[in-house]
Amino acid sequence: MDLLIDSGNTFIKVAFCSCNSIDEVNQVEGLEELKAIGVKYKPENILISSVNKEVSEIQKCFPTSKTVHLSYLTPIPIKNLYASPATLGMDRLAGVIGASELFKGENCLCIDAGTCITYDLIDSNNQYLGGSISPGIDMRFRALHTFTAKLPLIERKSNVKLIGGTTEESIQSGVLHGVIKELEGIIDNYKKEYKALKIIITGGDAIFFESNLKGSIFVEPNLLFIGLKRILEYNVSKF
């Protein structure tokens, strides 16, 4: 059994994986809980993707495991054409690798709808071309409050009217209808250049977009871990 670790800005998420599957993704509180996992399960191989902790600290939790530290220098099973690979978020890279596993030999647009909304394209030749980054839904609400004198900080609601009759309703309309139209427009632009394009959405707001976007889309909550699993397998074969 192998272990995948994604240490993000806020949470550490882990998932055990075997040859054919990824087990349930769980959130852990910190290094002590990781140590307990290491003692109990002793995974043979682990992959660490970390943006907020020293990889060496995490690695110490698994002294008997072979470790792959995901960075821009890590061998990957696709061709990365990003012009500045050292600045590329590993979650974006793992996402397109996950998409290439789900839809082999097809053009895929990966949309990760979380704190930020990222758009990333991998083509039918297994080449990652890059994409774009924009503010996520909650960030848009916070920005309106933070950078104005009087606009309140509000929480999103469902069934938002197009024409807001109050300031709160106007913010809801502007943010939610605006972000939907952003995604629809960007998807349409990609479809004009890449035929038979698969649209894969992941991240915390994926369900919101699934219920509000037109056209055929695929929601895959574990897209990141599907990509991390493939990267680990690719590197384990070189051990």
Secondary structure, 3 states (H helix, E strand, C coil): CEEEEEECCCCEEEEEECCCCECCCEEECCHHHHHHHHHHHCCCEEEEEECCCCHHHHHCCCCCCEEEECCCCCCCCCEECCCCHHHCCHHHHHHHHHHHHHCCCCCEEEEEECCEEEEEEECCCCEEEEEEEEECHHHHHHHHHHCCCCCCCCCCCCCCCCCCCCHHHHHHHHHHHHHHHHHHHHHHHHHHHCCCCEEEEECCCHHHHHHHCCCCCEECCCHHHHHHHHHHHHHHCCC
